[in-house]
Amino acid sequence: MARKVEVFSAGCATCHEAIEAIRREAGSVEIVVHDMKDVHVVRRAKELGVRSVPAVVIDGRLAPCCSGRGVDIHVLKEAGLGR
């Protein structure tokens, strides 16, 4: 069982929804919500591989459901950005 869950949040409605769902399911596990408006939090998020929010880290590892997302300029260009 997880010992610590960290949620990286921008404070939006989607983030709040995710935080509430995590709190409902986590039981007695420590949950820490990080505010992505804080430059120190952003640095830690980058170190962990966070590319979009909300993102969840369990026991120091980015959850698989939260990896590989985020803005990809190459994909956007293929979709027509800059044309």
PyMOL CGO cylinders between C-alpha atoms (Angstrom):
from pymol import cmd
from pymol.cgo import CYLINDER

trace = [
    CYLINDER, 0.00, 0.00, 0.00, 1.17, 3.52, -0.78, 0.3, 1, 1, 1, 1, 1, 1,
    CYLINDER, 1.17, 3.52, -0.78, 2.65, 5.55, 2.06, 0.3, 1, 1, 1, 1, 1, 1,
    CYLINDER, 2.65, 5.55, 2.06, 2.48, 8.99, 0.45, 0.3, 1, 1, 1, 1, 1, 1,
    CYLINDER, 2.48, 8.99, 0.45, 0.46, 10.42, -2.42, 0.3, 1, 1, 1, 1, 1, 1,
    CYLINDER, 0.46, 10.42, -2.42, 1.35, 13.78, -3.95, 0.3, 1, 1, 1, 1, 1, 1,
    CYLINDER, 1.35, 13.78, -3.95, -1.00, 15.63, -6.26, 0.3, 1, 1, 1, 1, 1, 1,
    CYLINDER, -1.00, 15.63, -6.26, 0.33, 18.42, -8.48, 0.3, 1, 1, 1, 1, 1, 1,
    CYLINDER, 0.33, 18.42, -8.48, -2.49, 20.88, -9.07, 0.3, 1, 1, 1, 1, 1, 1,
    CYLINDER, -2.49, 20.88, -9.07, -3.11, 24.17, -10.84, 0.3, 1, 1, 1, 1, 1, 1,
    CYLINDER, -3.11, 24.17, -10.84, -6.18, 24.84, -8.71, 0.3, 1, 1, 1, 1, 1, 1,
    CYLINDER, -6.18, 24.84, -8.71, -8.66, 24.27, -11.55, 0.3, 1, 1, 1, 1, 1, 1,
    CYLINDER, -8.66, 24.27, -11.55, -11.97, 22.44, -11.27, 0.3, 1, 1, 1, 1, 1, 1,
    CYLINDER, -11.97, 22.44, -11.27, -10.52, 19.31, -12.88, 0.3, 1, 1, 1, 1, 1, 1,
    CYLINDER, -10.52, 19.31, -12.88, -7.67, 19.27, -10.35, 0.3, 1, 1, 1, 1, 1, 1,
    CYLINDER, -7.67, 19.27, -10.35, -10.10, 19.69, -7.43, 0.3, 1, 1, 1, 1, 1, 1,
    CYLINDER, -10.10, 19.69, -7.43, -12.22, 16.85, -8.77, 0.3, 1, 1, 1, 1, 1, 1,
    CYLINDER, -12.22, 16.85, -8.77, -9.17, 14.57, -8.96, 0.3, 1, 1, 1, 1, 1, 1,
    CYLINDER, -9.17, 14.57, -8.96, -8.03, 15.55, -5.46, 0.3, 1, 1, 1, 1, 1, 1,
    CYLINDER, -8.03, 15.55, -5.46, -11.44, 14.74, -3.98, 0.3, 1, 1, 1, 1, 1, 1,
    CYLINDER, -11.44, 14.74, -3.98, -11.53, 11.35, -5.76, 0.3, 1, 1, 1, 1, 1, 1,
    CYLINDER, -11.53, 11.35, -5.76, -8.04, 10.53, -4.52, 0.3, 1, 1, 1, 1, 1, 1,
    CYLINDER, -8.04, 10.53, -4.52, -8.98, 11.51, -0.95, 0.3, 1, 1, 1, 1, 1, 1,
    CYLINDER, -8.98, 11.51, -0.95, -12.06, 9.26, -1.11, 0.3, 1, 1, 1, 1, 1, 1,
    CYLINDER, -12.06, 9.26, -1.11, -10.03, 6.26, -2.26, 0.3, 1, 1, 1, 1, 1, 1,
    CYLINDER, -10.03, 6.26, -2.26, -6.74, 6.73, -0.40, 0.3, 1, 1, 1, 1, 1, 1,
    CYLINDER, -6.74, 6.73, -0.40, -7.86, 5.80, 3.08, 0.3, 1, 1, 1, 1, 1, 1,
    CYLINDER, -7.86, 5.80, 3.08, -5.36, 6.82, 5.76, 0.3, 1, 1, 1, 1, 1, 1,
    CYLINDER, -5.36, 6.82, 5.76, -2.48, 7.49, 3.35, 0.3, 1, 1, 1, 1, 1, 1,
    CYLINDER, -2.48, 7.49, 3.35, -0.74, 10.87, 3.57, 0.3, 1, 1, 1, 1, 1, 1,
    CYLINDER, -0.74, 10.87, 3.57, -1.89, 13.13, 0.74, 0.3, 1, 1, 1, 1, 1, 1,
    CYLINDER, -1.89, 13.13, 0.74, 0.05, 16.27, -0.15, 0.3, 1, 1, 1, 1, 1, 1,
    CYLINDER, 0.05, 16.27, -0.15, -1.36, 18.73, -2.68, 0.3, 1, 1, 1, 1, 1, 1,
    CYLINDER, -1.36, 18.73, -2.68, 1.28, 20.84, -4.46, 0.3, 1, 1, 1, 1, 1, 1,
    CYLINDER, 1.28, 20.84, -4.46, 0.41, 24.19, -6.04, 0.3, 1, 1, 1, 1, 1, 1,
    CYLINDER, 0.41, 24.19, -6.04, 1.96, 24.48, -9.49, 0.3, 1, 1, 1, 1, 1, 1,
    CYLINDER, 1.96, 24.48, -9.49, 1.94, 28.27, -9.14, 0.3, 1, 1, 1, 1, 1, 1,
    CYLINDER, 1.94, 28.27, -9.14, 4.96, 27.88, -6.83, 0.3, 1, 1, 1, 1, 1, 1,
    CYLINDER, 4.96, 27.88, -6.83, 8.28, 27.86, -8.72, 0.3, 1, 1, 1, 1, 1, 1,
    CYLINDER, 8.28, 27.86, -8.72, 9.78, 25.31, -6.29, 0.3, 1, 1, 1, 1, 1, 1,
    CYLINDER, 9.78, 25.31, -6.29, 6.87, 22.96, -6.92, 0.3, 1, 1, 1, 1, 1, 1,
    CYLINDER, 6.87, 22.96, -6.92, 7.32, 23.35, -10.67, 0.3, 1, 1, 1, 1, 1, 1,
    CYLINDER, 7.32, 23.35, -10.67, 10.99, 22.36, -10.35, 0.3, 1, 1, 1, 1, 1, 1,
    CYLINDER, 10.99, 22.36, -10.35, 10.10, 19.24, -8.37, 0.3, 1, 1, 1, 1, 1, 1,
    CYLINDER, 10.10, 19.24, -8.37, 7.35, 18.39, -10.84, 0.3, 1, 1, 1, 1, 1, 1,
    CYLINDER, 7.35, 18.39, -10.84, 9.79, 18.60, -13.75, 0.3, 1, 1, 1, 1, 1, 1,
    CYLINDER, 9.79, 18.60, -13.75, 12.25, 16.34, -11.92, 0.3, 1, 1, 1, 1, 1, 1,
    CYLINDER, 12.25, 16.34, -11.92, 9.47, 13.76, -11.54, 0.3, 1, 1, 1, 1, 1, 1,
    CYLINDER, 9.47, 13.76, -11.54, 8.44, 14.00, -15.21, 0.3, 1, 1, 1, 1, 1, 1,
    CYLINDER, 8.44, 14.00, -15.21, 5.15, 15.86, -14.70, 0.3, 1, 1, 1, 1, 1, 1,
    CYLINDER, 5.15, 15.86, -14.70, 4.06, 17.44, -18.00, 0.3, 1, 1, 1, 1, 1, 1,
    CYLINDER, 4.06, 17.44, -18.00, 0.43, 18.28, -17.25, 0.3, 1, 1, 1, 1, 1, 1,
    CYLINDER, 0.43, 18.28, -17.25, -1.90, 18.59, -14.28, 0.3, 1, 1, 1, 1, 1, 1,
    CYLINDER, -1.90, 18.59, -14.28, -3.47, 17.14, -12.35, 0.3, 1, 1, 1, 1, 1, 1,
    CYLINDER, -3.47, 17.14, -12.35, -0.64, 14.68, -11.86, 0.3, 1, 1, 1, 1, 1, 1,
    CYLINDER, -0.64, 14.68, -11.86, -0.26, 12.08, -9.13, 0.3, 1, 1, 1, 1, 1, 1,
    CYLINDER, -0.26, 12.08, -9.13, 2.96, 10.80, -7.57, 0.3, 1, 1, 1, 1, 1, 1,
    CYLINDER, 2.96, 10.80, -7.57, 2.77, 7.72, -5.38, 0.3, 1, 1, 1, 1, 1, 1,
    CYLINDER, 2.77, 7.72, -5.38, 5.71, 7.02, -3.09, 0.3, 1, 1, 1, 1, 1, 1,
    CYLINDER, 5.71, 7.02, -3.09, 7.97, 9.25, -5.18, 0.3, 1, 1, 1, 1, 1, 1,
    CYLINDER, 7.97, 9.25, -5.18, 7.03, 7.85, -8.60, 0.3, 1, 1, 1, 1, 1, 1,
    CYLINDER, 7.03, 7.85, -8.60, 4.81, 9.47, -11.20, 0.3, 1, 1, 1, 1, 1, 1,
    CYLINDER, 4.81, 9.47, -11.20, 1.72, 7.30, -11.67, 0.3, 1, 1, 1, 1, 1, 1,
    CYLINDER, 1.72, 7.30, -11.67, 1.54, 5.66, -15.11, 0.3, 1, 1, 1, 1, 1, 1,
    CYLINDER, 1.54, 5.66, -15.11, -1.78, 7.39, -15.84, 0.3, 1, 1, 1, 1, 1, 1,
    CYLINDER, -1.78, 7.39, -15.84, -0.04, 10.75, -15.49, 0.3, 1, 1, 1, 1, 1, 1,
    CYLINDER, -0.04, 10.75, -15.49, 3.03, 10.22, -17.65, 0.3, 1, 1, 1, 1, 1, 1,
    CYLINDER, 3.03, 10.22, -17.65, 3.46, 11.06, -21.29, 0.3, 1, 1, 1, 1, 1, 1,
    CYLINDER, 3.46, 11.06, -21.29, 0.86, 13.78, -21.38, 0.3, 1, 1, 1, 1, 1, 1,
    CYLINDER, 0.86, 13.78, -21.38, 1.32, 17.48, -21.94, 0.3, 1, 1, 1, 1, 1, 1,
    CYLINDER, 1.32, 17.48, -21.94, 1.83, 19.78, -24.86, 0.3, 1, 1, 1, 1, 1, 1,
    CYLINDER, 1.83, 19.78, -24.86, 3.85, 18.27, -27.71, 0.3, 1, 1, 1, 1, 1, 1,
    CYLINDER, 3.85, 18.27, -27.71, 4.83, 20.97, -30.21, 0.3, 1, 1, 1, 1, 1, 1,
    CYLINDER, 4.83, 20.97, -30.21, 5.61, 18.39, -32.93, 0.3, 1, 1, 1, 1, 1, 1,
    CYLINDER, 5.61, 18.39, -32.93, 2.09, 16.93, -32.68, 0.3, 1, 1, 1, 1, 1, 1,
    CYLINDER, 2.09, 16.93, -32.68, 0.59, 20.42, -32.73, 0.3, 1, 1, 1, 1, 1, 1,
    CYLINDER, 0.59, 20.42, -32.73, 2.56, 21.33, -35.85, 0.3, 1, 1, 1, 1, 1, 1,
    CYLINDER, 2.56, 21.33, -35.85, 1.34, 18.17, -37.56, 0.3, 1, 1, 1, 1, 1, 1,
    CYLINDER, 1.34, 18.17, -37.56, -2.20, 19.24, -36.63, 0.3, 1, 1, 1, 1, 1, 1,
    CYLINDER, -2.20, 19.24, -36.63, -1.69, 22.56, -38.39, 0.3, 1, 1, 1, 1, 1, 1,
    CYLINDER, -1.69, 22.56, -38.39, -0.13, 24.90, -35.83, 0.3, 1, 1, 1, 1, 1, 1,
    CYLINDER, -0.13, 24.90, -35.83, 1.90, 27.61, -37.52, 0.3, 1, 1, 1, 1, 1, 1,
    CYLINDER, 1.90, 27.61, -37.52, 0.51, 27.10, -41.01, 0.3, 1, 1, 1, 1, 1, 1,
]
cmd.load_cgo(trace, "trace")
